[in-house]
Amino acid sequence: MTLSLYIARRFLGMVGRVFLIFFAILMLVDMIEQLRRFSGAGIGLSDAAVLSLMNVPETLYRILPLIIIMAAIAMFLGLARSSELVVVRAAGRSGLRFLLTPLIVAVALGALTVALFNPLVAATSKAYDARRAALSQGGGSVLSVADTGLWLRQGSEDGQTVIQAARANLDGTELYGVTFLGFDANGLPTSRTEAESARLTLGAWELTGLKRWDLTAPNPELTAVQEPGPATLPSDLTAERIRDSFGTPSAIAFWDLPGYIDDLEQAGFSARAYRLWFQMELAQPLLMVAMVLVAAGFTMRHVRFGGTGKMVLYAMLAGFGIFFLRNFAQALGDSGQIPVAVAAWTPPVAAVLLSLSLLLHLEDG
């Protein structure tokens, strides 16, 4: 028990040190990028630091598997150089049994990052997007999906129009059961239009089965006009703007993903990317285990055997290979080339099996 606690403390300490090193490097690089990007907005060093604090967590979260494998390599090398691995083996503990503690710590770290760090990253990503939109004088996201349906926003010189629809096609260019609420430059409602369907064309919505109300009249109901034929409503939206407004699945907290996926599918959108991200988050602890096993397979050996530099290089290359294989599988899953479960679980499962076979060969072969 004492040895297990010692190994767990060493591993956690190394993970913390590597994490802080990457955090410091990314903060410095990102602050320079924020100062360059928003130089026209006149931001200072403190503003750039705040923006970086909101932006860096997402990058750190994405490279956590690489941080884990670097920490594991550093820990095993430290134990080998101090001959602690030799002492552990001389005491009768096999290498596989010795690995049990780092693997348990890796699973715990994976679970904690998904349960706690993931929602933090989602919150900081949303805050960064809002701050960036304000500094760049942009309008931010024009789309939102909720259990009440799909919500869009479009603007013009005269004011804003809020659009609510019960359903939509996959790219949001055809809406059904749609309501348009017009607001003037002061934010006061001016008009309401309901339509059976609306199709986005170049510079306008083409409406069918519509009814209009003038909300500036004393009694708007008396001004209601029903038009069965097609009509148009000016719009500055495009299919590209609507698609880009979805953002990335990482901007949705892990605990909110199931509800968001249901809302997307009820609104008529494809939730494949979000389902894939959810499965990848569930597989995160297994990916952490794979990284520890890969590091152990190449570096859990005595330094007197020589070739330590080559072994570290091989371990790093294997870790980067798993990382990029995971990203490649994610791209295939997003495009529908392979099933979601296969894209999310195959890279970590394959990495665990291959690294276990290497360890068994070294330990018992």
C-alpha positions as CSV (number, residue, x, y, z in Angstrom):
1,M,0.0,0.0,0.0
2,T,2.8,2.4,0.9
3,L,4.6,1.7,-2.4
4,S,1.3,2.2,-4.4
5,L,0.8,5.6,-2.7
6,Y,4.3,6.6,-3.5
7,I,4.0,5.7,-7.1
8,A,0.6,7.5,-7.4
9,R,2.1,10.6,-5.8
10,R,5.1,10.5,-8.2
11,F,2.8,10.1,-11.2
12,L,0.4,12.9,-10.1
13,G,3.3,15.2,-9.4
14,M,4.8,14.6,-12.8
15,V,1.4,15.1,-14.5
16,G,1.0,18.4,-12.6
17,R,4.5,19.7,-13.6
18,V,4.1,18.8,-17.3
19,F,0.6,20.4,-17.3
20,L,1.9,23.6,-15.8
21,I,4.8,23.8,-18.3
22,F,2.4,23.4,-21.3
23,F,0.0,25.9,-19.7
24,A,2.8,28.5,-19.4
25,I,4.0,28.0,-22.9
26,L,0.5,28.1,-24.4
27,M,-0.4,31.2,-22.4
28,L,2.6,33.1,-23.7
29,V,2.0,32.1,-27.3
30,D,-1.7,32.8,-27.1
31,M,-1.2,36.2,-25.4
32,I,1.0,37.2,-28.3
33,E,-1.6,36.0,-30.8
34,Q,-4.4,37.9,-29.0
35,L,-2.4,41.1,-29.0
36,R,-1.8,40.7,-32.7
37,R,-5.4,39.7,-33.6
38,F,-7.1,42.5,-31.6
39,S,-4.5,45.3,-32.1
40,G,-7.1,47.4,-33.8
41,A,-9.4,47.2,-30.7
42,G,-6.6,48.7,-28.5
43,I,-6.4,45.8,-26.0
44,G,-3.6,45.8,-23.4
45,L,-1.5,43.1,-21.8
46,S,-4.1,42.4,-19.1
47,D,-6.9,42.1,-21.7
48,A,-4.8,39.7,-23.7
49,A,-4.1,37.6,-20.6
50,V,-7.8,37.4,-19.8
51,L,-8.6,36.3,-23.4
52,S,-5.8,33.7,-23.2
53,L,-7.1,32.4,-19.9
54,M,-10.4,31.8,-21.6
55,N,-8.9,30.3,-24.8
56,V,-6.0,28.1,-23.5
57,P,-8.1,25.6,-21.5
58,E,-9.6,24.2,-24.7
59,T,-6.2,23.6,-26.2
60,L,-4.9,22.0,-23.0
61,Y,-8.0,19.7,-22.9
62,R,-7.3,18.5,-26.4
63,I,-3.7,17.7,-25.8
64,L,-4.2,16.0,-22.4
65,P,-3.4,12.5,-23.7
66,L,0.0,13.9,-24.9
67,I,0.6,15.4,-21.4
68,I,-0.2,12.1,-19.8
69,I,2.3,10.1,-22.0
70,M,5.0,12.7,-21.4
71,A,4.4,12.6,-17.6
72,A,4.5,8.8,-17.7
73,I,7.7,8.7,-19.7
74,A,9.3,11.2,-17.3
75,M,8.2,9.1,-14.2
76,F,9.4,5.8,-15.6
77,L,12.8,7.3,-16.6
78,G,13.1,8.8,-13.1
79,L,12.4,5.5,-11.4
80,A,14.8,3.7,-13.7
81,R,17.7,6.1,-13.2
82,S,17.3,5.9,-9.4
83,S,17.2,2.1,-9.6
84,E,13.8,2.1,-7.9
85,L,12.4,-0.2,-10.6
86,V,15.2,-2.7,-9.8
87,V,14.4,-2.6,-6.1
88,V,10.6,-3.1,-6.8
89,R,11.4,-6.1,-9.0
90,A,13.8,-7.5,-6.4
91,A,11.1,-7.2,-3.8
92,G,9.0,-9.7,-5.9
93,R,6.6,-7.3,-7.6
94,S,6.2,-7.9,-11.3
95,G,6.2,-5.1,-13.8
96,L,2.5,-5.6,-14.7
97,R,1.5,-5.5,-11.0
98,F,3.7,-2.3,-10.6
99,L,1.8,-0.7,-13.4
100,L,-1.6,-1.2,-11.7
101,T,-1.2,2.0,-9.6
102,P,-0.4,4.4,-12.6
103,L,-3.2,2.8,-14.6
104,I,-5.7,3.5,-11.7
105,V,-4.5,7.0,-11.5
106,A,-4.8,7.4,-15.3
107,V,-8.4,6.2,-15.1
108,A,-9.2,8.6,-12.3
109,L,-7.6,11.5,-14.1
110,G,-9.6,10.7,-17.3
111,A,-12.9,10.5,-15.3
112,L,-12.1,13.8,-13.5
113,T,-11.2,15.6,-16.7
114,V,-14.4,14.5,-18.4
115,A,-16.6,15.2,-15.3
116,L,-15.0,18.5,-14.1
117,F,-12.5,19.9,-16.6
118,N,-14.8,19.4,-19.6
119,P,-17.6,21.7,-18.3
120,L,-15.0,24.3,-17.3
121,V,-13.6,24.2,-20.9
122,A,-17.1,24.6,-22.4
123,A,-17.8,27.6,-20.2
124,T,-14.5,29.3,-21.0
125,S,-14.9,28.6,-24.7
126,K,-18.3,30.3,-24.7
127,A,-16.9,33.3,-22.7
128,Y,-14.0,33.6,-25.2
129,D,-16.3,33.5,-28.2
130,A,-18.5,36.2,-26.7
131,R,-15.6,38.4,-25.8
132,R,-14.0,37.9,-29.2
133,A,-17.3,38.8,-31.0
134,A,-17.5,42.0,-28.9
135,L,-13.9,43.0,-29.7
136,S,-14.3,42.3,-33.4
137,Q,-17.6,44.1,-33.5
138,G,-19.2,40.9,-34.8
139,G,-22.7,39.7,-34.1
140,G,-21.7,36.4,-32.5
141,S,-23.6,33.2,-33.1
142,V,-26.8,33.6,-35.1
143,L,-28.2,30.2,-34.2
144,S,-29.3,28.5,-31.0
145,V,-31.1,25.1,-30.5
146,A,-33.3,24.5,-27.5
147,D,-36.2,22.2,-26.5
148,T,-38.5,24.8,-27.9
149,G,-37.0,24.4,-31.4
150,L,-34.6,26.3,-33.5
151,W,-33.8,30.0,-32.9
152,L,-32.0,32.3,-35.4
153,R,-31.1,35.9,-35.5
154,Q,-30.6,38.2,-38.4
155,G,-29.8,41.9,-38.6
156,S,-30.3,44.9,-40.9
157,E,-29.9,48.7,-40.8
158,D,-33.5,48.9,-39.5
159,G,-33.0,46.5,-36.6
160,Q,-33.0,42.8,-35.7
161,T,-35.3,39.9,-36.5
162,V,-35.6,36.8,-34.3
163,I,-36.7,33.6,-36.0
164,Q,-38.1,30.6,-34.2
165,A,-38.9,27.4,-36.0
166,A,-40.2,24.0,-34.8
167,R,-38.2,22.0,-37.3
168,A,-35.5,22.5,-40.0
169,N,-33.6,20.6,-42.7
170,L,-30.1,19.5,-42.0
171,D,-28.4,22.8,-42.9
172,G,-31.0,25.2,-41.5
173,T,-32.0,26.7,-44.8
174,E,-35.6,25.3,-44.8
175,L,-37.7,26.0,-41.7
176,Y,-41.1,24.7,-40.8
177,G,-43.7,26.1,-38.3
178,V,-41.7,29.4,-38.3
179,T,-42.2,32.7,-36.6
180,F,-40.4,36.0,-37.5
181,L,-40.3,38.7,-34.8
182,G,-39.1,42.1,-36.0
183,F,-37.5,44.7,-33.7
184,D,-36.4,48.3,-34.5
185,A,-33.1,49.9,-33.7
186,N,-34.3,50.6,-30.1
187,G,-35.2,47.0,-29.5
188,L,-39.0,47.5,-29.7
189,P,-41.1,44.9,-31.5
190,T,-42.5,46.1,-34.8
191,S,-43.9,43.1,-36.6
192,R,-44.7,39.4,-36.3
193,T,-44.9,37.0,-39.2
194,E,-45.9,33.3,-39.0
195,A,-45.4,30.9,-41.9
196,E,-45.9,27.3,-42.6
197,S,-42.5,27.1,-44.1
198,A,-39.6,29.3,-45.0
199,R,-36.8,28.6,-47.5
200,L,-33.5,30.7,-47.5
201,T,-32.7,32.0,-50.9
202,L,-30.1,34.6,-52.0
203,G,-30.8,37.6,-49.7
204,A,-34.3,36.6,-48.5
205,W,-36.5,34.1,-46.9
206,E,-39.2,32.7,-49.2
207,L,-42.4,32.2,-47.1
208,T,-45.5,30.1,-47.8
209,G,-48.8,30.1,-45.8
210,L,-48.0,33.2,-43.9
211,K,-49.9,35.6,-41.6
212,R,-48.6,39.1,-40.6
213,W,-49.2,41.4,-37.6
214,D,-48.2,45.0,-37.2
215,L,-47.1,45.2,-33.6
216,T,-46.9,49.0,-33.6
217,A,-50.7,49.3,-34.0
218,P,-52.9,49.9,-30.9
219,N,-54.6,46.5,-31.6
220,P,-52.2,44.3,-33.6
221,E,-54.9,41.6,-34.0
222,L,-57.0,43.9,-36.2
223,T,-54.0,44.4,-38.5
224,A,-53.5,40.7,-39.1
225,V,-53.2,39.8,-42.8
226,Q,-53.2,36.2,-44.1
227,E,-51.5,35.4,-47.4
228,P,-51.6,31.9,-48.8
229,G,-49.2,32.7,-51.7
230,P,-45.4,32.9,-51.5
231,A,-43.8,36.0,-50.1
232,T,-40.3,37.1,-49.4
233,L,-38.6,38.6,-46.3
234,P,-35.2,40.2,-46.6
235,S,-32.3,38.4,-44.9
236,D,-28.6,38.7,-44.5
237,L,-28.2,35.1,-43.5
238,T,-26.4,32.5,-45.7
239,A,-26.2,28.7,-45.4
240,E,-22.5,29.1,-44.5
241,R,-23.2,31.5,-41.6
242,I,-25.9,29.2,-40.2
243,R,-23.5,26.2,-40.5
244,D,-20.7,28.1,-38.8
245,S,-22.9,29.2,-36.0
246,F,-23.2,25.6,-34.7
247,G,-19.6,26.0,-33.3
248,T,-17.8,22.9,-32.0
249,P,-19.1,20.1,-29.8
250,S,-16.4,20.9,-27.2
251,A,-18.3,24.1,-26.5
252,I,-21.1,22.0,-24.9
253,A,-20.5,20.6,-21.4
254,F,-20.3,16.9,-21.2
255,W,-23.4,16.7,-18.9
256,D,-25.4,18.8,-21.3
257,L,-24.6,16.8,-24.4
258,P,-27.4,14.2,-24.2
259,G,-30.0,16.9,-23.9
260,Y,-28.4,19.0,-26.7
261,I,-28.3,16.0,-29.0
262,D,-32.0,15.4,-28.4
263,D,-32.8,19.0,-29.1
264,L,-30.8,19.0,-32.3
265,E,-32.5,15.9,-33.6
266,Q,-36.0,17.2,-32.7
267,A,-35.1,20.4,-34.6
268,G,-34.2,18.3,-37.7
269,F,-30.4,18.6,-37.6
270,S,-27.9,15.9,-37.7
271,A,-26.3,15.3,-34.3
272,R,-23.6,12.9,-35.5
273,A,-20.7,15.2,-34.6
274,Y,-22.1,15.6,-31.1
275,R,-22.8,11.9,-30.6
276,L,-19.2,11.2,-31.7
277,W,-17.8,13.7,-29.3
278,F,-19.9,12.3,-26.4
279,Q,-18.6,8.8,-27.1
280,M,-15.0,10.1,-27.4
281,E,-15.4,11.7,-24.0
282,L,-16.6,8.4,-22.5
283,A,-13.5,6.7,-24.0
284,Q,-11.2,9.4,-22.5
285,P,-10.2,7.3,-19.4
286,L,-9.3,4.4,-21.7
287,L,-7.2,6.6,-23.9
288,M,-5.3,7.8,-20.8
289,V,-4.6,4.2,-19.8
290,A,-3.4,3.5,-23.4
291,M,-0.9,6.4,-23.1
292,V,0.5,5.1,-19.8
293,L,0.9,1.6,-21.2
294,V,2.7,2.9,-24.3
295,A,5.1,4.9,-22.1
296,A,5.7,1.8,-19.9
297,G,6.3,-0.5,-22.9
298,F,9.2,1.6,-24.1
299,T,10.7,3.2,-21.0
300,M,10.0,0.8,-18.0
301,R,13.5,-0.7,-18.3
302,H,16.8,-0.2,-16.6
303,V,19.1,2.4,-18.0
304,R,22.1,0.0,-18.1
305,F,20.5,-1.6,-21.2
306,G,21.3,1.6,-23.1
307,G,19.3,3.1,-25.9
308,T,17.2,5.2,-23.6
309,G,17.1,8.1,-26.0
310,K,15.7,5.9,-28.8
311,M,13.2,4.3,-26.4
312,V,11.9,7.8,-25.4
313,L,11.7,8.8,-29.1
314,Y,9.8,5.6,-29.9
315,A,7.4,6.2,-27.0
316,M,6.7,9.8,-28.1
317,L,6.2,8.7,-31.8
318,A,3.8,6.0,-30.6
319,G,1.9,8.5,-28.5
320,F,1.6,11.1,-31.3
321,G,0.6,8.3,-33.6
322,I,-2.3,7.3,-31.3
323,F,-3.3,10.9,-30.9
324,F,-3.4,11.6,-34.7
325,L,-5.1,8.2,-35.3
326,R,-7.8,9.3,-32.9
327,N,-8.2,12.6,-34.7
328,F,-8.3,10.8,-38.1
329,A,-11.0,8.4,-36.8
330,Q,-12.9,11.5,-35.5
331,A,-12.8,13.0,-39.0
332,L,-14.1,9.7,-40.5
333,G,-16.8,9.5,-37.9
334,D,-17.9,13.1,-38.5
335,S,-18.2,12.5,-42.3
336,G,-20.2,9.3,-41.7
337,Q,-17.5,7.0,-43.3
338,I,-17.4,4.8,-40.2
339,P,-19.9,4.3,-37.3
340,V,-19.7,6.6,-34.3
341,A,-18.8,3.9,-31.8
342,V,-16.0,2.6,-34.1
343,A,-14.5,6.0,-34.5
344,A,-14.6,6.8,-30.8
345,W,-13.5,3.5,-29.3
346,T,-11.2,1.8,-31.8
347,P,-8.1,4.0,-31.4
348,P,-7.9,3.7,-27.5
349,V,-8.8,-0.1,-27.6
350,A,-6.3,-0.8,-30.3
351,A,-3.6,1.2,-28.4
352,V,-4.3,-0.7,-25.2
353,L,-4.1,-4.1,-26.8
354,L,-0.9,-3.3,-28.7
355,S,0.9,-1.8,-25.7
356,L,-0.2,-4.8,-23.5
357,S,1.2,-7.2,-26.1
358,L,4.5,-5.3,-26.0
359,L,4.6,-5.3,-22.2
360,L,3.8,-9.0,-22.0
361,H,6.5,-9.7,-24.5
362,L,9.1,-7.7,-22.6
363,E,8.0,-9.0,-19.1
364,D,7.3,-12.7,-19.9
365,G,8.6,-13.2,-23.4
